[in-house]
Amino acid sequence: MKQREKGAYWRMIRPHTLTASFIPVLLGTFIVVGQVELKWGLFLAMLIASVLIQIATNLFNEYYDYKRGLDHEGSIGIGGSIVRDGFTPGQILGIALGMYGVAAALGLYIAASTNWHLLWIGALSMVVGYLYTGGPLPIAYTPFGELVAGLFMGYVIIGISGYIQVGTVTTELLIVSFPMALLIGAILLANNIRDLDNDKENGRRTIACLVGHRRAVLVLAGFFVAALVGILVGVFVYGVTPWVLLSLFTIPLMVRAVKRFWVKREPVELMPAMAMTAKVNTLFGAWMVIGLMVARVIT
């Protein structure tokens, strides 16, 4: 029984999604390491707060999708805490709000240690996390889900992570944010391609719903290409260390994901392609972090 409960709580946080929250923190921090001594307290506070907001957003997603009838025992790819693991909707909502409370406390610590204006940015991020699937017009049900996710989990998280260390937003921070924002958006787009038919039936208006399966796959490929171009421009135009080009090792995985989406249509058949897309995001960011660390060590 205890083992089952532990597994249920582990599944509830959707660990496979969390790289989209902690990789940007690592990237934003390590790109400025070397300019100042690392402020470990602020780094850990930012890391934990970002992960908690991501988990809470996942739980809001599960709560509202269940309430709207989108999630049921036959659904593919959801967390399943309510429909499979026996959690009540109230429990899921309560855990999400509790995580928001801890994240808010960490945000207060970060703002008090750096700049109180960060409170407004943090509060806005939390509101957007809730409104992504909550509220009368959930962001996830519109064509702007990928844009919003990429903006806040890419630019905002990376920008704040660097800012709290050096007190400014550097050009390098903005440059490395661009490809990561695109790849975070790609994760959401991949999810929406898989759920296209179900989303249409339930009135969602995602990019995939608007343009159809094949065109949505082309948009996904465009995200990948733009991310690659962005990192090349960063290195050859703006002088970002060439070591971040280690991220190009993810190109074969990008190609495999696009091919899978192109030839398969059934949701269960698209699960591997979704996993590949998430892995692209993780490995791309991880290789960039490794490249930045190597550059700091050898310079």
BELNOR-V341205 format. One record per residue. RES is the residue in three letters. PSI is psi in radians with two decimals (* if undefined). OMEGA is omega in radians with two decimals (NA if undefined). Layout:
BEGIN
((RES PSI OMEGA) (RES PSI OMEGA))
END
This chain:
BEGIN
((MET -0.81 3.14) (LYS -0.66 3.12) (GLN -0.72 3.13) (ARG -0.72 -3.14) (GLU -0.72 3.10) (LYS -0.75 3.11) (GLY -0.64 -3.14) (ALA -0.73 3.11) (TYR -0.64 3.11) (TRP -0.77 3.10) (ARG -0.59 -3.09) (MET -0.66 -3.09) (ILE -0.10 3.14) (ARG 1.16 -3.02) (PRO -0.48 -3.12) (HIS -0.26 -3.14) (THR -0.22 -2.92) (LEU -0.30 3.09) (THR -0.48 3.13) (ALA -0.23 3.10) (SER -0.66 -3.07) (PHE -0.45 3.08) (ILE -0.78 3.09) (PRO -0.60 3.10) (VAL -0.79 3.11) (LEU -0.75 -3.10) (LEU -0.84 -3.14) (GLY -0.53 3.14) (THR -0.85 -3.01) (PHE -0.29 3.10) (ILE -0.32 3.10) (VAL -0.09 3.08) (VAL 2.36 -3.06) (GLY -0.55 3.06) (GLN -0.62 3.09) (VAL 2.91 3.04) (GLU 2.36 -3.06) (LEU 2.25 3.08) (LYS 1.62 -2.98) (TRP -0.66 -3.13) (GLY -0.80 3.13) (LEU -0.68 3.11) (PHE -0.86 -3.11) (LEU -0.67 3.10) (ALA -0.76 3.13) (MET -0.73 -3.13) (LEU -0.86 -3.10) (ILE -0.75 -3.14) (ALA -0.73 -3.13) (SER -0.75 3.13) (VAL -0.73 -3.14) (LEU -0.72 3.11) (ILE -0.67 3.09) (GLN -0.80 3.13) (ILE -0.78 3.14) (ALA -0.71 3.10) (THR -0.73 3.07) (ASN -0.73 -3.10) (LEU -0.68 3.03) (PHE -0.72 3.11) (ASN -0.82 -3.13) (GLU -0.75 -3.12) (TYR -0.88 -3.05) (TYR -0.59 3.07) (ASP -0.64 3.08) (TYR -0.80 -3.12) (LYS -0.56 -3.13) (ARG 0.02 3.08) (GLY 0.20 -3.13) (LEU -0.50 -3.11) (ASP 2.34 3.09) (HIS 3.11 -3.05) (GLU -0.43 -3.14) (GLY -0.01 -3.12) (SER 2.56 -3.13) (ILE 2.26 2.95) (GLY 0.02 3.12) (ILE 2.95 3.12) (GLY -0.74 3.04) (GLY 0.24 -3.09) (SER -0.63 -3.13) (ILE -0.89 -3.00) (VAL -0.29 -3.11) (ARG -0.62 -2.99) (ASP 0.02 2.99) (GLY 0.09 3.04) (PHE 2.51 3.06) (THR 2.74 3.08) (PRO -0.67 3.12) (GLY -0.67 3.10) (GLN -0.77 3.14) (ILE -0.79 -3.14) (LEU -0.70 3.13) (GLY -0.73 3.11) (ILE -0.73 3.13) (ALA -0.80 -3.13) (LEU -0.61 3.08) (GLY -0.72 3.11) (MET -0.63 3.06) (TYR -0.66 3.12) (GLY -0.78 3.12) (VAL -0.75 3.12) (ALA -0.66 3.12) (ALA -0.70 3.11) (ALA -0.73 3.09) (LEU -0.64 3.08) (GLY -0.66 3.09) (LEU -0.73 3.11) (TYR -0.78 -3.13) (ILE -0.80 -3.12) (ALA -0.73 -3.14) (ALA -0.49 -3.11) (SER -0.26 -3.05) (THR -1.37 -3.05) (ASN 2.19 -3.08) (TRP -0.34 3.10) (HIS -0.38 3.10) (LEU -0.38 3.09) (LEU -0.70 -3.13) (TRP -0.71 3.13) (ILE -0.75 3.11) (GLY -0.74 3.12) (ALA -0.73 3.11) (LEU -0.70 3.12) (SER -0.70 3.14) (MET -0.69 3.09) (VAL -0.76 3.13) (VAL -0.68 3.08) (GLY -0.69 3.10) (TYR -0.81 -3.08) (LEU -0.15 3.14) (TYR -0.71 3.04) (THR -0.11 3.11) (GLY 3.09 3.11) (GLY 3.06 -3.07) (PRO -0.48 3.12) (LEU 1.47 -3.08) (PRO 2.38 -3.14) (ILE -0.64 -3.10) (ALA -0.31 -3.12) (TYR 0.07 -3.10) (THR 3.03 3.09) (PRO 0.01 -3.02) (PHE 0.08 -3.10) (GLY -0.82 -3.13) (GLU -0.71 -3.13) (LEU -0.82 -3.10) (VAL -0.77 3.13) (ALA -0.78 3.13) (GLY -0.69 -3.12) (LEU -0.86 -3.03) (PHE -0.67 -3.10) (MET -0.25 3.06) (GLY -1.36 -3.05) (TYR -0.83 -3.03) (VAL -0.86 -3.11) (ILE -0.80 3.14) (ILE -0.78 -3.12) (GLY -0.83 -3.14) (ILE -0.71 -3.12) (SER -0.68 3.09) (GLY -0.69 -3.08) (TYR -0.73 -3.08) (ILE -0.25 3.10) (GLN -0.72 -3.02) (VAL -0.15 3.09) (GLY 0.22 3.09) (THR 2.84 3.07) (VAL 1.91 -3.06) (THR 2.86 3.08) (THR -0.70 3.13) (GLU -0.69 3.12) (LEU -0.78 -3.13) (LEU -0.68 -3.11) (ILE -0.85 -3.09) (VAL -0.33 3.10) (SER -0.57 -3.04) (PHE -0.99 -3.14) (PRO -0.60 3.14) (MET -0.65 3.08) (ALA -0.73 3.12) (LEU -0.72 -3.08) (LEU -0.52 3.02) (ILE -0.73 3.04) (GLY -0.59 3.13) (ALA -0.63 3.10) (ILE -0.79 3.13) (LEU -0.70 3.13) (LEU -0.74 3.11) (ALA -0.75 3.11) (ASN -0.72 -3.10) (ASN -0.50 3.04) (ILE -0.78 3.11) (ARG -0.72 -3.03) (ASP 0.23 -2.97) (LEU -0.93 -3.06) (ASP -0.78 3.14) (ASN -0.68 3.13) (ASP -0.69 3.11) (LYS -0.76 -3.13) (GLU -0.49 -3.09) (ASN 0.24 2.99) (GLY 0.22 3.09) (ARG 2.67 -3.12) (ARG 0.91 3.13) (THR 2.97 3.08) (ILE -0.78 -3.12) (ALA -0.70 3.12) (CYS -0.66 -3.07) (LEU -0.66 -3.02) (VAL -0.23 -3.13) (GLY 2.93 -3.00) (HIS -0.98 -3.04) (ARG -0.78 3.14) (ARG -0.60 3.10) (ALA -0.65 3.09) (VAL -0.65 3.09) (LEU -0.65 3.07) (VAL -0.74 3.10) (LEU -0.80 3.09) (ALA -0.67 3.10) (GLY -0.66 3.07) (PHE -0.79 -3.13) (PHE -0.83 -3.11) (VAL -0.76 -3.14) (ALA -0.65 3.10) (ALA -0.73 3.13) (LEU -0.76 3.11) (VAL -0.70 -3.13) (GLY -0.74 -3.12) (ILE -0.59 3.08) (LEU -0.75 3.10) (VAL -0.71 3.12) (GLY -0.71 -3.11) (VAL -0.87 -2.96) (PHE -0.26 3.13) (VAL -0.74 -3.04) (TYR 0.04 3.01) (GLY 0.32 3.03) (VAL 2.53 -3.08) (THR 2.35 3.12) (PRO -0.30 -3.14) (TRP -0.38 3.11) (VAL -0.22 3.09) (LEU -0.14 2.99) (LEU -0.44 3.14) (SER -0.32 3.13) (LEU -0.22 3.05) (PHE -0.25 -3.13) (THR -0.07 -3.09) (ILE -0.82 3.13) (PRO -0.64 3.13) (LEU -0.64 3.05) (MET -0.80 -3.12) (VAL -0.76 -3.14) (ARG -0.72 -3.14) (ALA -0.80 -3.13) (VAL -0.74 3.12) (LYS -0.75 -3.12) (ARG -0.78 3.11) (PHE -0.58 -3.07) (TRP -0.65 -3.01) (VAL -0.25 -3.11) (LYS 2.68 -3.13) (ARG -0.56 -3.09) (GLU 2.42 -3.11) (PRO -0.76 -3.11) (VAL -0.53 3.12) (GLU -0.36 -3.10) (LEU -0.12 3.13) (MET -0.76 3.09) (PRO -0.64 3.13) (ALA -0.65 3.06) (MET -0.75 3.12) (ALA -0.69 3.10) (MET -0.71 -3.13) (THR -0.77 3.09) (ALA -0.66 -3.14) (LYS -0.62 3.07) (VAL -0.85 3.14) (ASN -0.81 -3.11) (THR -0.88 -3.06) (LEU -0.68 3.11) (PHE -0.87 3.13) (GLY -0.71 -3.13) (ALA -0.74 3.11) (TRP -0.64 3.09) (MET -0.76 3.12) (VAL -0.79 3.11) (ILE -0.77 3.12) (GLY -0.73 3.12) (LEU -0.70 3.13) (MET -0.74 3.11) (VAL -0.76 -3.13) (ALA -0.69 3.14) (ARG -0.61 -3.09) (VAL -0.70 -3.02) (ILE -0.09 3.14) (THR * NA))
END
